[in-house]
């Protein structure tokens, strides 16, 4: 079967309620916490993407029994020191930066070297941002060109607590350090630029000896050695990053309404909602509730009559980092110039996404000025695409593929978009939901 999709018609109006896939960040973290918990942990609506499957395969290689039936999962944890370390283990993180980086903190006490590998895209991403601070605990690494996968990790049975200032706003780095701190003897202190806090919220719900104090743009995190983690039953809410594709499709379609049910709205993830509202898109949160430390809600969104250009506050960058390709599409419909800056982290993702954002917009006839960390977008509220567009060679970045699908359905033109199977990384059901909205 050809690994591309051809789209040649704008999307019709729709009025629907949908569910999207389980939250990827929570799914991966739940598997990791469950693997070091005591007893049987159970999850419903676990995301069945390649990133999560890679996480399951990794902890299985470490001696953890897992039973999986579609989105229902049982993990038979053996406790904080329950991993079975053997010689010559290789763990494949596939495309998952979350798995590849977080698991380094959990492996910080391995007596034998463990090799971590990944796919072509992950092997181009910076791991030094995680290995440098982990070395301060006493962990030893060997990396390709001192920065990339494949890498080898050898831990220590006597991990030293550290003090570290995490300046990049990397939730993956921060979480890896939390996991290592849980294994060290003493108290670890992390000052971290604000980023996703799913790990901290799970720690709080599990009543682990970890405290977080917010100080302006930073969080001060104190971690003490963890002796026991309780098993965890979890009904994983839907992923706002997956829902974002349909939020933008609705905003850019004519006379359309959509409700996305039971979506995780952790404040560290809702930047896209704040930004779209500033751009004139009507979004309402319904049935807001708390669930085991996380907030969830039904998101109601309507077609936008007029898109307002934005000088996007950099304070929203971290909370919308995975959605900026979509936000750029909305800016393309604005009546004026939108400006986004300090976005160098976009080029640390599966592909250089800031550059790809500009490429996609240029293909549809939108002028941009792009630097290594910023983009200006000269919007056109009357934009209709009538030409042929081919998208390929984007390192199989799932978000580039899905963003191009939304662009094709929103602006028209005849599109041939390669690497259709890239959606299996995070959102295998993406195209099925697209098709369901037409019926």
ABEGO torsion letter per residue (X at the ends): XBBBBBBABBBBBBBBBBBBBBBAAAAAAAAAAAAABBEBBBBBGBBBBAAAAAAAAAAAAAGBBBBBBEABBBBBBAEAAABBBBBGBBBBAEABAAAAAAAAAAAAABABBBBBBBBAAAAABBAAAAAAAAAAAGBBBBBBGGABOBBBBBBBABBBBBBBBBAAGBAAAAAAAAAAAAABBEBBBBBBBBBBAAAAAAAAAAGBBBBBBBBEABBBBBBBBBABBBBBBBBBBBBAAAAAAAAAAAAABBGBBBBBBGBBABAAAAAAAAAAAAAGBBBBBBGBBBBGGBBBBBBBBBBBABBBBBBBBAAAAAAAAAAAAAAAAAAAABBEBBBBBGAAAAAABABBAAAAAAAAAAAAGBBBBBBAABBBBBBBAABBBABBBBBBGAGGBAAAAAAAAAAAAAAEEBBBBBGAAAAAAABAAAAAAAAAAAX
